[in-house]
Amino acid sequence: MLRPEHPEPRPLSGLVAEFSLEVRGEIEGIELTGITLSTGDLRAGDVFVGIKGVNRHGAEFAAEAVAGGAVAILTDAAGATLAENAGVPVLIVENPRGALGELAAWVYRTRDEPVLMVGVTGTNGKTSTAYLLEGILKQLGHVTGLSSTAERHIGDLTVVSRLTTPEATEMHALLARMREAGVTAIAVEVSAQALSRHRVDGMLFDVVGFTNLTHDHLDDYADMAEYFAAKLPLFFPDRGRRGVVSLDSAYGMQVVDAARIPVVTITSRDDVAADWRVTLTDEHPAYTGFRLTGPNGQSMETRVPLIGGHMAANAGLAIVMLVESGIALDDIAAALGDEGITAYLPGRTERVSGDRGPSVYVDFGHSADAFDHTLAAVRRFTTGRTIMVFGADGDRDATKRHEMARVAAEGCDVLVITDHHPRFEDPASIRATLLEGAALAANKPEIHEVSPPEEAIRVAVGLAREGDSILWAGPGHQDYRDIRGVRTEYSARDLARAALREAGW
């Protein structure tokens, strides 16, 4: 976890006074330098926060936290009883998780000297849009920070992410580290779970963006209405000042209608009216060119270093978000120049093959909508057959598996069904469900069931010929597989390249 290298101490009494906390124990003369939920990340000088979990109460670990250097415990009334013999002051708040963002913002001073901060949400495309925002901001001369599903960036420093949006304590520590490093603009990917679980509390974005909403995460939310409602608070005044909403999915207009901040709209669809429009001008295996037009005759042409109209739509959204932040469109066009947006998006339709043999793309997409868009983009530049490899997450939304497999089968010539993160589910049972879904497709591709995925990519490459394309969807940038709670080292990119070499390409 990334924290400030030189934290500024704050008096514990100041925290108590600022938030009117109930106190048990003596607090005078105690200074704190951090706040955390995790004993694994605890540093000397931290306030340890004990929250009631599904199975245990975090305050049960108070003694361990104190042994690690915690100067106080913050918890609820039940937790205070558990922590009363910890030997440090106990601070009590009714809802610790709900208060965590504001507490962390105070501890790490993340509202002092604010920098440009933009956040994006949606089912698909939010990671890509966050990377594109960062790329454009760099070209504009900013020192950038990024928090995404794939990575955290602080200037030139990169670390792999564990969660799409980290816990509020980690998020504010990250923001403080960015400020310490001279970052002037920050792009954040915001998940529905982050909003539901208070992970972005205490943060106010200058501009927020919405990509789309499609079937996903119904293991966390009862239905699509609840999933939509979880994302909507990003467009409330305590989260964002202004918003940009894509109307490419039906939920876009619902966001516009329910937003409580000023919003503008954008679309890449011909049958939808919006303030801004993305029109494709050039499709190439290495990039997609597009024109962005807006109100008052504003217009620019550029390109994104990715294939697919959906990526041009993401880039258009990123540009309009920056326009809404106060950056002139002409200045953005000048910064992008003739080469367009320069950004590397790990595991997003990432081509990992060489100049000879089949083209192999690794992608993080794990929904039917993502499959549909990415397969269409790959087919656009495939002279031979399109081969798709994919599996489905275990212990996650099982209701989308049939549709994922049906869409995959509709869009390819050869389908290789394999495993992904089985977690604690039986992988054979997951594959059986995917085979059922594939059988629902009107298109009838050649289908192979291959386990494990290390063998599946070898089979796919063995079936491929010059001019064919292979899309391996699901793993993307990830460097592990979750098998019965154990993270096993694994890289789809490395495995695909090894399979190509073994096949003589």
C-alpha positions in Angstrom: 0.0 0.0 0.0 1.3 3.4 -0.9 1.5 6.0 1.8 3.2 9.4 2.2 7.0 8.9 2.7 7.1 11.9 5.1 3.7 12.0 7.0 2.9 15.1 8.9 1.8 14.2 12.5 -1.5 15.4 13.7 -2.8 15.6 17.3 -5.2 12.8 18.3 -7.1 15.5 20.3 -7.6 17.4 17.0 -9.2 14.3 15.4 -11.5 13.9 18.4 -12.5 17.6 18.4 -13.0 17.7 14.6 -15.4 14.8 14.5 -16.9 15.0 18.1 -15.8 11.5 18.9 -16.6 9.8 22.2 -13.3 8.9 24.0 -12.3 6.3 26.5 -8.8 6.9 27.8 -6.3 9.8 27.8 -5.6 11.4 24.5 -3.5 14.5 25.3 0.0 14.5 23.9 -0.6 11.7 21.4 0.2 12.3 17.8 -1.0 10.2 14.8 0.5 9.8 11.3 -1.9 7.4 9.6 -5.1 5.5 9.8 -5.8 1.9 8.6 -8.3 -0.9 8.7 -5.6 -3.6 8.3 -3.1 -4.9 10.8 -1.1 -6.1 7.8 -0.6 -2.5 6.7 -0.3 -1.0 10.1 2.5 1.5 10.8 3.7 2.9 14.1 1.6 6.1 14.8 -1.6 4.8 13.1 -5.1 4.9 14.4 -6.4 1.3 13.9 -10.1 1.2 12.8 -12.1 -1.9 14.0 -15.2 -2.5 11.8 -17.7 -5.3 12.3 -17.3 -7.8 9.5 -19.3 -10.8 8.3 -17.6 -13.3 10.7 -15.6 -11.2 13.1 -15.3 -7.7 14.5 -12.1 -5.9 13.6 -11.8 -4.6 17.2 -10.8 -8.2 18.1 -7.4 -7.4 16.6 -6.9 -4.3 18.8 -4.1 -5.9 20.9 -2.3 -7.0 17.7 -2.7 -3.4 16.4 -1.2 -1.9 19.5 1.7 -4.3 19.4 2.3 -3.1 15.9 2.4 0.6 17.0 -1.2 1.8 16.9 -1.7 4.8 19.1 -5.5 4.5 19.3 -8.4 2.3 18.3 -11.4 3.8 16.5 -14.5 1.6 16.5 -18.2 1.4 17.3 -19.7 0.8 20.8 -19.5 -3.0 20.4 -15.9 -2.8 19.3 -15.1 -0.5 22.2 -16.0 -3.2 24.6 -13.7 -5.7 22.8 -10.8 -3.1 22.7 -11.2 -1.7 26.2 -8.0 -3.5 27.5 -5.8 -2.6 24.5 -3.9 -0.1 26.5 -4.5 2.9 24.2 -7.3 5.4 23.8 -10.5 4.0 22.2 -12.5 6.4 20.0 -16.1 5.6 19.4 -18.2 6.5 16.3 -21.6 5.0 15.5 -20.7 4.0 11.9 -16.9 3.6 11.5 -17.0 2.7 7.8 -19.4 5.6 7.0 -17.0 8.0 8.7 -13.8 6.5 7.4 -13.4 8.7 4.3 -13.8 12.0 6.2 -11.5 10.8 8.9 -8.8 9.7 6.4 -9.1 13.0 4.5 -8.4 14.8 7.8 -5.5 12.6 8.8 -3.8 12.8 5.4 -4.8 16.4 4.7 -6.0 15.5 1.2 -8.3 18.5 1.0 -5.4 20.9 1.4 -4.0 22.4 -1.8 -6.4 20.3 -4.1 -5.3 19.3 -7.6 -7.4 18.5 -10.7 -9.2 15.2 -10.0 -11.4 13.3 -12.4 -13.3 10.1 -11.8 -15.1 7.7 -14.1 -17.6 4.9 -13.5 -19.6 2.4 -15.6 -19.7 -1.3 -16.2 -17.3 -1.4 -19.2 -14.7 1.1 -20.4 -13.9 2.8 -17.1 -10.4 1.5 -16.8 -9.7 2.4 -20.4 -11.1 5.9 -20.0 -9.0 6.4 -16.8 -5.8 5.5 -18.7 -6.8 7.7 -21.6 -7.5 10.6 -19.2 -4.0 10.1 -17.7 -2.4 9.9 -21.1 -4.0 13.1 -22.3 -3.1 14.9 -19.1 0.5 13.9 -19.5 0.5 15.3 -23.0 -0.9 18.5 -21.6 2.2 18.7 -19.3 0.7 17.5 -16.0 2.5 15.2 -13.5 -0.2 12.6 -13.2 -1.6 10.1 -10.7 -3.8 7.1 -11.6 -5.9 4.7 -9.6 -7.4 1.9 -11.7 -8.4 -1.8 -11.6 -5.0 -2.6 -13.2 -2.5 -0.2 -11.6 -1.8 2.7 -9.4 0.5 5.4 -10.8 2.3 8.2 -9.0 4.3 10.0 -11.7 6.6 7.3 -13.0 6.0 4.9 -10.1 3.7 2.0 -10.9 2.3 -0.7 -8.6 -0.3 -3.4 -9.4 -3.7 -2.9 -7.9 -5.6 -5.2 -5.6 -9.0 -3.6 -5.8 -10.6 -1.4 -8.5 -10.9 1.3 -5.9 -9.0 0.8 -2.6 -10.5 1.3 0.9 -10.9 4.9 1.9 -7.9 4.8 4.2 -5.7 3.5 1.4 -7.2 5.9 -1.1 -6.5 9.0 1.0 -3.0 7.8 1.8 -2.4 7.3 -2.0 -3.7 10.9 -2.7 -1.3 12.2 0.0 1.6 10.3 -1.5 0.7 11.8 -4.9 0.6 15.3 -3.6 4.0 14.7 -1.9 5.4 13.6 -5.3 4.2 16.8 -7.0 1.3 15.3 -8.9 -0.9 18.0 -10.5 -3.8 15.9 -11.9 -5.4 12.6 -10.9 -7.6 10.1 -12.7 -9.6 7.6 -10.6 -11.6 4.6 -11.7 -14.7 4.4 -9.4 -16.6 1.1 -9.1 -20.1 0.7 -7.8 -18.7 -1.2 -4.8 -16.5 1.7 -4.0 -19.5 4.0 -3.8 -21.6 1.5 -1.8 -18.8 0.7 0.6 -17.7 4.3 1.2 -14.3 3.9 -0.4 -14.4 7.3 -2.2 -15.9 9.2 0.8 -14.1 12.4 1.5 -13.2 13.0 -2.2 -14.6 15.7 -4.4 -14.0 15.2 -8.1 -13.8 18.2 -10.4 -15.5 16.1 -13.2 -17.0 12.7 -13.1 -17.8 10.5 -16.2 -20.2 7.7 -17.0 -19.5 5.1 -19.7 -22.4 2.6 -19.7 -24.3 0.2 -17.6 -24.8 -3.5 -18.6 -25.4 -6.8 -16.9 -22.7 -7.4 -14.2 -22.1 -7.6 -10.5 -25.6 -9.1 -9.7 -23.8 -11.1 -7.0 -23.3 -7.8 -5.1 -26.6 -6.2 -6.1 -30.1 -7.6 -6.2 -30.9 -6.4 -9.7 -30.0 -3.9 -12.3 -32.0 -1.2 -10.6 -30.0 -1.6 -7.4 -26.7 -1.7 -9.4 -27.6 1.5 -11.2 -28.6 3.2 -7.9 -25.1 2.3 -6.5 -23.4 4.2 -9.3 -25.6 7.2 -9.3 -24.2 9.0 -6.1 -21.0 9.8 -8.1 -23.3 12.4 -9.8 -24.3 14.1 -6.5 -22.7 17.4 -5.2 -20.7 15.7 -2.4 -18.9 13.6 -5.0 -18.5 15.7 -8.2 -18.8 19.3 -9.4 -19.7 18.5 -13.0 -20.4 15.4 -15.1 -20.1 14.0 -18.6 -22.5 11.1 -19.4 -22.3 8.8 -22.4 -25.7 8.0 -24.0 -24.4 4.9 -25.7 -26.3 2.7 -23.3 -29.9 3.1 -22.2 -28.9 4.0 -18.7 -27.1 7.1 -19.8 -30.3 9.2 -20.0 -31.3 7.9 -16.6 -28.1 9.2 -15.1 -28.8 12.6 -16.8 -32.3 12.7 -15.3 -31.2 11.7 -11.8 -27.9 13.7 -11.6 -27.8 16.5 -9.1 -24.9 18.3 -10.7 -24.6 20.0 -14.1 -24.0 17.4 -16.8 -23.3 17.3 -20.6 -23.8 14.3 -22.8 -21.8 12.5 -25.5 -22.6 9.6 -27.9 -21.1 7.6 -30.6 -24.5 6.4 -31.9 -26.1 7.9 -35.0 -29.6 7.4 -33.5 -29.1 9.4 -30.3 -29.0 13.2 -29.8 -26.3 14.5 -27.4 -24.2 17.6 -26.8 -21.0 16.0 -28.1 -20.6 13.3 -30.8 -17.8 10.8 -31.7 -17.6 9.9 -35.3 -15.1 7.3 -36.6 -12.8 8.5 -39.3 -10.2 5.8 -39.7 -9.9 2.2 -38.4 -6.4 0.7 -38.5 -4.9 -2.4 -36.7 -2.8 -0.1 -34.5 -5.3 2.7 -33.9 -8.8 4.2 -34.3 -9.2 7.7 -35.7 -12.3 9.8 -34.8 -13.8 13.3 -34.9 -15.2 14.9 -31.8 -17.8 17.6 -32.4 -19.6 19.6 -29.8 -21.7 22.7 -29.1 -20.8 26.2 -30.6 -19.0 24.6 -33.6 -16.2 23.0 -31.5 -14.5 20.2 -33.3 -11.2 18.2 -33.3 -9.8 15.1 -34.9 -7.5 12.7 -33.3 -6.9 9.0 -32.7 -6.6 6.4 -29.9 -3.9 3.7 -30.0 -6.5 0.9 -29.7 -8.9 -0.9 -32.0 -12.7 -0.5 -31.9 -15.3 2.2 -32.0 -15.9 1.6 -28.3 -12.4 2.8 -27.6 -12.9 5.9 -29.6 -16.1 6.5 -27.5 -14.0 6.1 -24.3 -11.4 8.6 -25.7 -14.1 11.1 -26.6 -15.6 10.8 -23.1 -12.1 11.5 -21.6 -11.6 14.6 -23.8 -15.0 16.1 -22.9 -14.3 15.5 -19.2 -11.2 17.5 -19.5 -13.0 20.3 -21.4 -15.6 20.4 -18.6 -12.7 20.7 -16.1 -11.8 24.0 -17.8 -9.2 22.9 -20.4 -9.8 24.4 -23.9 -10.5 21.9 -26.6 -8.0 23.7 -28.9 -5.3 23.2 -26.2 -6.1 19.5 -26.0 -6.0 19.2 -29.8 -2.6 21.0 -29.9 -1.2 18.7 -27.2 -2.3 15.5 -28.9 -0.8 16.7 -32.3 -0.7 14.5 -35.3 0.1 11.3 -33.3 -3.1 11.4 -31.2 -3.4 10.1 -27.7 -0.3 8.3 -26.4 -1.3 5.8 -23.7 -0.6 2.1 -22.9 -3.6 0.2 -21.6 -2.4 -3.1 -20.1 -4.7 -6.0 -21.0 -7.2 -4.0 -22.9 -7.4 -5.6 -26.4 -3.6 -5.8 -26.0 -1.9 -7.4 -29.0 0.8 -9.8 -27.7 1.7 -11.5 -31.0 4.4 -10.8 -33.5 4.4 -9.8 -37.2 4.0 -13.4 -38.4 1.3 -15.9 -37.6 -2.1 -15.4 -36.0 -2.8 -12.1 -34.1 -3.4 -12.8 -30.4 -5.2 -10.3 -28.2 -5.5 -10.4 -24.4 -8.4 -8.5 -22.9 -9.8 -8.0 -19.4 -13.5 -7.9 -20.6 -15.7 -10.3 -18.6 -19.3 -9.4 -19.6 -21.4 -10.1 -22.6 -21.4 -6.4 -23.7 -17.6 -6.3 -23.5 -17.3 -9.5 -25.5 -19.6 -8.1 -28.2 -17.6 -4.9 -28.7 -14.2 -6.5 -28.5 -15.0 -9.4 -30.8 -16.4 -6.9 -33.4 -13.2 -4.9 -33.2 -11.0 -8.0 -33.6 -13.1 -9.3 -36.5 -12.7 -6.0 -38.3 -9.0 -6.7 -38.9 -9.1 -10.5 -39.3 -8.8 -11.9 -42.8 -9.1 -15.5 -41.5 -11.1 -17.0 -38.6 -11.7 -15.5 -35.2 -10.9 -17.8 -32.3 -12.1 -16.9 -28.8 -10.8 -18.3 -25.5 -12.5 -17.5 -22.3 -13.7 -18.7 -18.9 -15.9 -17.3 -16.2 -15.3 -16.2 -12.6 -16.2 -18.6 -9.8 -18.1 -17.2 -6.8 -19.2 -14.2 -8.8 -22.4 -13.2 -10.7 -23.5 -16.6 -12.2 -26.5 -15.1 -13.9 -24.4 -13.6 -16.7 -22.6 -16.8 -17.7 -25.2 -18.1 -20.3 -25.3 -14.7 -22.1 -21.5 -14.3 -22.0 -21.1 -17.7 -23.7 -23.9 -17.0 -26.2 -22.4 -13.7 -27.3 -19.0 -15.3 -27.5 -20.3 -18.1 -29.8 -22.2 -15.6 -32.0 -19.1 -13.6 -32.7 -16.4 -16.2 -33.4 -15.6 -19.2 -35.7 -13.9 -21.3 -33.0 -14.7 -21.1 -29.3 -12.4 -22.5 -26.6 -14.1 -22.6 -23.2 -11.7 -22.9 -20.3 -11.3 -21.8 -16.7 -10.6 -18.3 -15.2 -10.7 -17.7 -11.4 -12.7 -20.8 -10.1 -12.2 -19.6 -6.5 -14.2 -22.1 -4.4 -16.5 -23.3 -7.3 -16.0 -26.5 -9.3 -14.4 -25.3 -12.6 -16.0 -28.2 -14.5 -19.5 -27.0 -13.4 -18.7 -23.5 -14.6 -17.5 -24.8 -18.0 -20.7 -26.9 -18.3 -22.8 -23.7 -17.8 -20.8 -21.9 -20.4 -21.3 -24.8 -22.9 -25.0 -24.5 -22.3 -24.9 -20.8 -23.1 -22.9 -21.3 -26.2 -25.5 -23.8 -27.5 -28.1 -21.0 -27.4 -26.3 -19.1 -30.1 -27.7 -19.0 -33.6 -24.1 -19.2 -34.9 -22.6 -22.6 -34.4 -18.8 -22.3 -34.0 -16.4 -25.1 -33.6 -16.3 -25.6 -29.8 -13.6 -27.0 -27.6 -13.6 -27.5 -23.8 -10.0 -27.3 -22.5 -8.7 -27.1 -18.9 -6.6 -25.6 -17.5 -6.2 -22.3 -19.4 -2.4 -22.9 -19.9 -3.4 -25.8 -22.2 -6.4 -23.9 -23.7 -4.2 -21.2 -25.2 -1.9 -23.9 -26.6 -4.9 -25.6 -28.2 -6.1 -22.2 -29.6 -2.7 -21.4 -31.1 -2.5 -24.9 -32.5 -5.8 -24.4 -34.3 -4.8 -21.0 -35.7 -3.3 -20.2 -39.1 -1.8 -17.1 -40.7 -4.5 -14.5 -40.9 -6.5 -15.8 -38.0 -7.0 -13.9 -34.7 -7.3 -15.2 -31.2 -9.1 -13.2 -28.5 -8.4 -14.4 -25.0 -10.9 -12.6 -22.8 -11.0 -12.3 -19.0 -7.5 -12.3 -17.6 -6.2 -9.1 -19.3 -3.5 -7.5 -17.1 -3.9 -9.9 -14.1 -0.8 -11.8 -12.9 -2.6 -14.5 -10.9 -5.5 -17.0 -10.8 -7.6 -17.4 -7.7 -7.9 -21.2 -7.0 -9.5 -22.1 -3.7 -8.4 -18.9 -2.1 -4.8 -19.1 -3.3 -3.4 -16.6 -5.8 -1.4 -18.7 -8.2 1.1 -16.9 -10.4 -0.2 -16.6 -13.9 0.1 -14.3 -16.9 -2.1 -14.6 -20.0 0.3 -12.4 -21.9 3.3 -14.6 -21.1 1.4 -17.8 -21.7 0.1 -16.6 -25.1 3.6 -15.6 -26.2 5.0 -18.9 -25.1 2.3 -20.8 -27.0 3.1 -18.9 -30.1 6.8 -19.6 -29.8 6.1 -23.3 -29.2 4.0 -23.4 -32.4 6.9 -21.9 -34.4 5.6 -18.4 -34.8 
